[in-house]
Amino acid sequence: MLFTSKLPDVGTTIFTVMSRRALEEGALNIGQGFPDYPIDPRLAETVAEAITDGHNQYAPMEGVLALRTAIAAKLHGSYGVNFDPLAEITITCGGTEAIFAAIQAVVGSGDEAIIFDPSYDVYDPAVRLAGGRAIRIPLQPPLFRYDWGEIGRAITPRTRLLIINNPHNPSCTVASREDLDALAALVRDRAITILSDEVYEHVVFDGRRHASVLAHEELRQRSFVVFSFGKTLHATGWRTGYCVAPAALTRELRKVHQFNTFSIVAPLQHAIARYISGNPDSWLGLSAFFAAKRDLLSGLLRGTGFASVQASGTYFQLVDYSALSELDDLDFADELIREAKIATIPLSPFYAAAPRMRLLRLCLAKRDETLYAAAERLRHYSTRLLER
Ligand SMILES: Cc1ncc(COP(=O)(O)O)c(C=O)c1O
């Protein structure tokens, strides 16, 4: 062996595995988190314009200023706070790069980062690549609530970073302002940075308001906050996101970013700047758009053995299949691909040590026809199992 793997236990992600299985079995893929409908044609037009206008060379390392300025205006509209586009906003390759860069910027050898399971799959390997150790705290189904006492006990003098994700994928829960207050009290007087992954900021249901770390006076002074235009503009393939952080943290983040991606696709940045400046309705309508899909899918599954768990946010929906099978979620998800020709995402791979649960994640970012077709397959298979 000429080298030693730095991530010996990491394989392909559950998303890749399930998508590959879906293709092999000819199954409808309702698991993976990307829309199957087109983007707003006005957004598509702005890209063509940006390219024709000649925005085809390297963008500035920090991001196109017009986009950072438009983001500052959007943030002010959403959270009532002013951010400096020059010093506090950085455009990244999706939310993923922002997360990776923030972790590399603050976690060093032997440091600890607290992560909550089920956790998005980037966090743990990024901490380990930085030389740190992820302390993974499991959130317990069905409510997936933070236990602030337990979190307090997990903090040690080595704790450098604490990562939250709100709204939370894959549990579809949202954190409250009280959660943020509890978090602020925990880290007060400690050298702990917060990384707040808020890529689903605009998808919260039933009249809730998103409790952003940016709207929390105390927390925002020690936080990297990560957003994604992939989610907000239904364009996951554009790989464009951003990180908002105080100037001192932003300086450190940019040191990583400039030697990684350096800068992000120029015409897309110009296009997004133009589009978001003129179309605030595009994100203000997102909660209602996905709430309608959530209600449609839940309605279609009512009376089947797939019980919808009420989702508070994100564009996902959990279903509980405990009425149908004793199999664990990986095996049952594979059975669904083979027998029902439908691919979902099991939850246990998002845990270091998964509690007993019978939950699968479905994605709501699909055309209504896709949701009807998915529900039909699930209903049919549920009937088959219940008649056995
Ligand atoms: C919780 C969470 N964070 C971050 C990301 C990454 O966002 P992006 O696609 O912009 O890299 C995702 C994407 O699915 C996500 O679900």
The ligand as an SDF file (V2000), in Angstrom:
LIG
                    3D

 16 16  0  0  0  0  0  0  0  0999 V2000
  -28.9210   20.3110    4.8820 C   0  0  0  0  0  0  0  0  0  0  0  0
  -28.1970   20.6150    3.6310 C   0  0  0  0  0  0  0  0  0  0  0  0
  -27.1160   21.3990    3.6770 N   0  0  0  0  0  0  0  0  0  0  0  0
  -26.4130   21.7080    2.5830 C   0  0  0  0  0  0  0  0  0  0  0  0
  -26.7940   21.2320    1.3490 C   0  0  0  0  0  0  0  0  0  0  0  0
  -25.9420   21.5530    0.1610 C   0  0  0  0  0  0  0  0  0  0  0  0
  -26.4550   22.5720   -0.6070 O   0  0  0  0  0  0  0  0  0  0  0  0
  -25.8630   22.8070   -2.0810 P   0  0  0  0  0  0  0  0  0  0  0  0
  -26.5980   21.8840   -2.9900 O   0  0  0  0  0  0  0  0  0  0  0  0
  -26.1350   24.2460   -2.3430 O   0  0  0  0  0  0  0  0  0  0  0  0
  -24.4160   22.5020   -2.0340 O   0  0  0  0  0  0  0  0  0  0  0  0
  -27.9130   20.4180    1.2320 C   0  0  0  0  0  0  0  0  0  0  0  0
  -28.3150   19.8610   -0.0680 C   0  0  0  0  0  0  0  0  0  0  0  0
  -29.0700   18.9340   -0.1720 O   0  0  0  0  0  0  0  0  0  0  0  0
  -28.6470   20.1080    2.4060 C   0  0  0  0  0  0  0  0  0  0  0  0
  -29.7310   19.3350    2.3630 O   0  0  0  0  0  0  0  0  0  0  0  0
  1  2  1  0
  2  3  1  0
  2 15  2  0
  3  4  2  0
  4  5  1  0
  5  6  1  0
  5 12  2  0
  6  7  1  0
  7  8  1  0
  8  9  2  0
  8 10  1  0
  8 11  1  0
 12 13  1  0
 12 15  1  0
 13 14  2  0
 15 16  1  0
M  END
$$$$
